[in-house]
């Protein structure tokens, strides 16, 4: 007699994966989560937000892209879940939304329970770093669609903001100041280019220890994306943040113009911040034009805030002196992801549109 398992789908292994991850999922719950694992949908109460004048739900979705190929090549799956959460919640905060809950989708050629446990463990860590609850997800075993060693991830997040406090960027004006917040490295975009540079053009090995990075190339490339949620939520209580840009695909060149009025432009001082070693290494190859670099990668700046010039130094000082110790709720695993370094990296101008590197 034929069985589903003979076609490549193992329901029992899927059930074993659920048993392995349920504790990690529940560890992200807050008091607004209703119900338990096993429901056909995730339930989340909005009782804590009834004081908002006009509550608005905001949503975002994203993946991790070809960074997953490196994780699969290295058989290291415990950090890409953080990337997945980061790519979604960092978008939500650009409009001032507090992330509420997160859902994930894992598609794989062959479901391996321990591998799923590592992936979801990273997603749970990302949810804790961003203060949101993992209330649902789906794992799909699809032999024939993916090879047995392949998987893909998608994430979905929902946040909330009072309409009058939504950050739109429409009040950005000439001479406002750009504050750049440090990235942890490549983050989660540009990895097709990264593989082209390191693995094809210069024939590096992922397991190769590089003195300039103080770690192997693979470890540097899989450094998780920073999550800026708690920083931005805190800043919004004290300062007017006119606009926020998450620096992902398109780099500094394309992401910042998205969040300012059409008749304005940006001047960026490209030497105003400290770049992570991986970017210094790429620059040292001297094989990519400067503008292409800043259009392809974050180059060390993962988030950009636009503030009034009179408040810029005060905001800068606040970020750089901020106490993050109370956020170390993951046994110290990701201490470096919580340390934010801020720089004044440029200004808004009315002499041109787009971004000029100075």
C-alpha positions as CSV (number, residue, x, y, z in Angstrom):
1,X,0.0,0.0,0.0
2,X,1.2,3.5,-0.8
3,X,1.9,6.0,2.0
4,X,2.4,9.8,2.1
5,X,5.8,9.1,3.6
6,X,6.8,7.3,0.4
7,X,6.2,10.5,-1.6
8,X,8.7,12.3,0.6
9,X,6.4,13.9,3.2
10,X,6.9,12.7,6.8
11,X,3.9,13.8,9.0
12,X,5.4,12.1,12.0
13,X,8.7,14.1,11.6
14,X,6.5,17.3,11.3
15,X,4.8,16.5,14.6
16,X,8.2,15.9,16.2
17,X,9.3,19.3,15.1
18,X,6.2,20.9,16.6
19,X,7.0,19.2,19.9
20,X,10.6,20.5,19.8
21,X,9.7,24.1,19.1
22,X,6.5,24.7,21.1
23,X,8.5,25.8,24.2
24,X,10.5,28.3,22.2
25,X,7.3,29.7,20.7
26,X,5.5,30.0,24.1
27,X,8.5,31.9,25.5
28,X,7.7,34.8,23.2
29,X,4.0,35.2,24.4
30,X,2.8,38.2,26.3
31,X,-0.4,38.8,28.1
32,X,-2.3,39.6,24.9
33,X,-1.8,36.2,23.3
34,X,-5.1,34.3,23.3
35,X,-5.3,30.5,23.0
36,X,-2.5,28.0,22.5
37,X,-0.6,26.2,19.8
38,X,-2.8,24.1,17.5
39,X,-5.4,26.7,16.6
40,X,-5.9,27.3,12.9
41,X,-5.1,31.0,13.4
42,X,-3.2,33.1,16.0
43,X,-5.2,35.3,18.3
44,X,-4.0,38.6,19.8
45,X,-6.0,41.0,22.0
46,X,-5.7,44.8,21.6
47,X,-6.9,45.5,25.1
48,X,-3.7,47.3,26.0
49,X,-4.2,49.8,23.2
50,X,-7.8,51.1,23.8
51,X,-6.4,54.4,25.0
52,X,-5.2,55.2,21.5
53,X,-7.3,57.9,19.8
54,X,-7.3,56.2,16.4
55,X,-5.4,52.9,16.4
56,X,-4.0,51.8,13.1
57,X,-2.6,48.4,12.3
58,X,0.5,48.2,10.1
59,X,1.9,45.1,8.5
60,X,5.1,43.9,6.8
61,X,6.4,40.8,5.2
62,X,9.9,39.7,4.0
63,X,12.3,36.9,3.8
64,X,16.1,36.4,4.3
65,X,17.0,36.0,0.6
66,X,20.1,34.1,-0.5
67,X,21.8,34.5,2.9
68,X,20.0,31.2,3.4
69,X,22.3,29.5,0.9
70,X,25.3,30.4,3.1
71,X,23.5,29.0,6.2
72,X,22.7,25.8,4.3
73,X,26.3,25.5,3.1
74,X,27.6,26.0,6.6
75,X,24.8,23.8,8.2
76,X,24.2,26.6,10.7
77,X,20.6,27.5,11.1
78,X,20.2,29.2,14.5
79,X,20.7,32.8,13.4
80,X,18.7,33.2,10.2
81,X,15.5,33.4,12.2
82,X,16.7,36.6,13.8
83,X,17.3,37.9,10.3
84,X,13.7,37.0,9.3
85,X,12.2,38.9,12.2
86,X,14.5,41.9,11.8
87,X,13.6,42.4,8.1
88,X,10.0,42.7,9.0
89,X,9.9,44.5,12.3
90,X,12.6,47.0,11.3
91,X,10.2,48.0,8.5
92,X,7.3,48.5,10.9
93,X,9.2,50.9,13.1
94,X,9.9,53.2,10.1
95,X,6.4,54.5,10.5
96,X,6.5,54.4,14.3
97,X,4.6,51.2,14.8
98,X,5.1,48.9,17.8
99,X,5.4,45.3,16.6
100,X,2.7,43.1,18.2
101,X,3.0,39.7,16.7
102,X,4.9,37.6,14.1
103,X,4.2,34.6,11.9
104,X,6.6,32.5,10.0
105,X,6.5,30.2,7.0
106,X,9.2,27.5,6.5
107,X,9.3,25.6,3.2
108,X,11.7,22.7,2.8
109,X,12.5,19.8,0.6
110,X,12.9,17.4,3.5
111,X,11.7,18.3,7.0
112,X,14.3,17.7,9.7
113,X,12.9,18.3,13.2
114,X,16.2,19.5,14.7
115,X,16.9,21.9,11.8
116,X,13.4,23.4,12.2
117,X,14.1,23.7,16.0
118,X,17.2,25.7,15.3
119,X,15.4,28.0,12.8
120,X,12.4,28.6,15.0
121,X,14.7,29.1,18.0
122,X,16.3,32.0,16.1
123,X,12.8,33.4,15.2
124,X,11.9,33.2,18.9
125,X,15.1,35.1,19.8
126,X,14.3,37.8,17.2
127,X,10.8,38.2,18.6
128,X,12.2,38.6,22.1
129,X,14.7,41.2,20.9
130,X,11.8,43.1,19.3
131,X,9.2,42.6,22.0
132,X,6.7,40.8,19.9
133,X,4.9,37.4,20.1
134,X,5.3,34.5,17.8
135,X,1.7,33.5,17.5
136,X,1.6,31.2,14.5
137,X,3.4,29.7,11.5
138,X,3.6,27.0,9.0
139,X,6.1,24.4,8.0
140,X,5.7,22.9,4.5
141,X,7.6,19.8,3.3
142,X,7.7,20.0,-0.5
143,X,9.9,17.3,-2.1
144,X,10.3,18.1,-5.8
145,X,9.9,21.8,-5.2
146,X,13.1,22.0,-3.1
147,X,16.0,19.7,-2.8
148,X,16.4,17.8,0.4
149,X,19.0,20.2,1.7
150,X,17.1,23.4,0.8
151,X,14.6,25.5,2.7
152,X,13.2,29.0,2.4
153,X,11.7,31.4,5.0
154,X,9.1,34.1,4.9
155,X,7.9,36.3,7.8
156,X,4.9,38.3,8.5
157,X,4.6,41.0,11.2
158,X,1.8,43.2,12.5
159,X,2.2,46.4,14.5
160,X,0.1,49.2,15.9
161,X,0.4,53.0,16.0
162,X,-1.9,55.9,16.9
163,X,-2.7,57.6,13.6
164,X,-1.6,61.0,14.9
165,X,1.8,59.6,15.8
166,X,2.5,57.7,12.6
167,X,5.9,58.8,11.1
168,X,5.3,59.8,7.5
169,X,8.3,61.9,6.6
170,X,6.1,64.6,5.2
171,X,7.4,67.3,7.6
172,X,11.0,66.7,6.7
173,X,12.5,70.0,5.6
174,X,15.8,71.6,4.3
175,X,18.7,71.4,6.8
176,X,17.2,68.5,8.9
177,X,19.9,66.2,10.0
178,X,20.5,62.5,9.3
179,X,21.5,60.3,12.2
180,X,22.8,56.9,11.2
181,X,22.6,53.9,13.5
182,X,25.3,51.2,13.2
183,X,24.6,47.9,11.5
184,X,26.0,44.6,12.6
185,X,27.4,43.8,9.2
186,X,25.9,42.8,5.8
187,X,22.4,42.3,7.5
188,X,20.1,40.4,5.0
189,X,20.4,41.9,1.6
190,X,23.0,41.9,-1.2
191,X,24.0,38.3,-0.6
192,X,23.9,37.3,-4.3
193,X,26.5,40.0,-4.8
194,X,28.4,38.9,-1.7
195,X,28.7,35.3,-3.0
196,X,29.8,36.7,-6.3
197,X,32.5,38.8,-4.7
198,X,33.9,36.4,-2.1
199,X,33.2,32.9,-3.4
200,X,33.4,33.4,-7.1
201,X,35.7,36.4,-7.8
202,X,38.2,35.9,-5.0
203,X,37.7,32.2,-4.2
204,X,37.4,32.6,-0.4
205,X,36.2,29.6,1.7
206,X,33.4,30.1,4.2
207,X,35.4,28.2,6.8
208,X,38.5,30.3,6.3
209,X,39.6,32.4,9.3
210,X,40.4,35.9,8.3
211,X,42.5,38.0,10.7
212,X,40.9,41.3,9.5
213,X,37.5,39.9,10.6
214,X,38.7,38.1,13.7
215,X,36.5,35.2,12.7
216,X,35.8,33.0,9.8
217,X,34.3,34.5,6.6
218,X,31.2,32.4,7.1
219,X,30.7,33.6,10.7
220,X,31.0,37.2,9.6
221,X,28.5,36.8,6.8
222,X,26.0,35.1,9.0
223,X,26.1,37.7,11.7
224,X,22.4,38.4,12.4
225,X,20.7,41.6,11.4
226,X,20.3,44.2,14.1
227,X,16.8,44.8,15.5
228,X,16.1,48.5,16.2
229,X,12.6,48.2,17.7
230,X,13.3,49.0,21.4
231,X,15.6,51.9,20.5
232,X,13.1,53.5,18.2
233,X,10.2,53.0,20.7
234,X,12.3,54.6,23.4
235,X,13.3,57.5,21.2
236,X,9.7,58.3,20.2
237,X,8.9,58.9,23.8
238,X,11.4,61.7,24.1
239,X,12.0,63.2,20.6
240,X,10.2,64.1,17.4
241,X,11.6,61.7,14.8
242,X,10.5,63.1,11.5
243,X,11.4,60.2,9.3
244,X,13.1,56.7,9.5
245,X,14.6,54.6,6.8
246,X,15.5,50.9,7.1
247,X,18.6,50.4,5.0
248,X,18.1,47.2,3.1
249,X,18.1,46.4,-0.7
250,X,19.1,49.6,-2.5
251,X,21.4,50.7,0.3
252,X,21.7,54.3,1.5
253,X,21.2,55.5,-2.1
254,X,17.7,54.3,-2.7
255,X,16.1,53.8,0.8
256,X,16.4,57.4,2.2
257,X,14.7,59.2,-0.7
258,X,11.6,57.0,0.0
259,X,11.0,58.7,3.3
260,X,11.4,62.4,2.4
261,X,9.3,64.8,0.2
262,X,10.0,64.7,-3.5
263,X,11.5,68.2,-3.8
264,X,14.3,67.5,-1.3
265,X,17.6,65.6,-1.5
266,X,20.3,64.2,0.8
267,X,24.0,64.9,1.2
268,X,25.8,62.1,3.0
269,X,29.3,62.4,4.4
270,X,30.6,58.9,3.5
271,X,33.5,59.2,5.9
272,X,31.4,60.1,9.0
273,X,30.9,56.6,10.5
274,X,33.0,53.6,11.4
275,X,32.4,50.7,9.0
276,X,32.4,47.1,10.1
277,X,35.5,45.1,9.0
278,X,33.6,43.2,6.3
279,X,32.9,46.5,4.5
280,X,36.5,47.7,4.9
281,X,37.5,44.4,3.3
282,X,35.2,44.8,0.4
283,X,36.3,48.4,-0.2
284,X,39.9,47.1,-0.1
285,X,39.3,44.9,-3.1
286,X,38.9,48.1,-5.1
287,X,36.7,46.3,-7.6
288,X,33.3,48.1,-7.0
289,X,32.5,51.7,-7.7
290,X,31.8,53.8,-4.6
291,X,28.2,54.6,-5.5
292,X,27.5,50.9,-6.4
293,X,28.7,49.9,-2.9
294,X,26.3,52.4,-1.2
295,X,23.5,51.2,-3.5
296,X,24.1,47.5,-2.9
297,X,24.9,47.4,0.9
298,X,24.2,49.3,4.1
299,X,27.9,50.0,4.4
300,X,27.7,50.0,8.2
301,X,24.5,52.0,8.7
302,X,21.4,49.9,9.3
303,X,18.8,52.6,10.1
304,X,18.6,56.3,9.4
305,X,16.7,58.8,11.5
306,X,15.9,62.3,10.3
307,X,15.5,65.0,13.0
308,X,15.5,68.7,13.4
309,X,19.0,70.1,13.3
310,X,18.6,71.8,16.7
311,X,17.9,68.4,18.3
312,X,20.4,66.3,16.4
313,X,23.2,66.4,18.9
314,X,20.9,65.7,21.8
315,X,19.4,62.6,20.1
316,X,22.9,61.5,19.2
317,X,24.1,61.7,22.8
318,X,21.0,59.9,24.0
319,X,21.5,56.9,21.7
320,X,25.3,56.7,22.4
321,X,24.8,56.8,26.2
322,X,21.7,54.6,26.3
323,X,21.6,51.8,28.8
324,X,20.7,48.6,27.1
325,X,21.5,46.2,30.0
326,X,17.8,45.6,30.8
327,X,17.3,44.2,27.3
328,X,19.8,41.3,27.8
329,X,17.1,38.7,28.1
330,X,18.7,36.0,25.9
331,X,21.4,34.8,28.3
332,X,23.9,37.3,26.8
333,X,23.9,35.5,23.4
334,X,23.4,38.6,21.3
335,X,24.9,41.4,23.4
336,X,26.5,43.0,20.4
337,X,23.2,43.3,18.6
338,X,21.9,45.5,21.4
339,X,24.7,48.0,21.3
340,X,23.8,51.0,19.1
341,X,26.4,53.5,17.9
342,X,25.0,56.6,16.3
343,X,26.6,59.1,13.9
344,X,25.6,62.3,12.2
345,X,26.0,61.2,8.6
346,X,24.5,64.0,6.6
347,X,21.7,66.5,6.0
348,X,18.6,67.2,4.0
349,X,19.1,69.8,1.2
350,X,16.8,71.6,-1.3
351,X,19.5,72.0,-4.0
352,X,19.0,68.6,-5.6
353,X,16.9,65.4,-5.3
354,X,18.3,61.9,-4.6
355,X,21.4,61.2,-2.6
356,X,24.8,62.7,-3.1
357,X,27.9,61.1,-1.5
358,X,30.3,63.8,-0.2
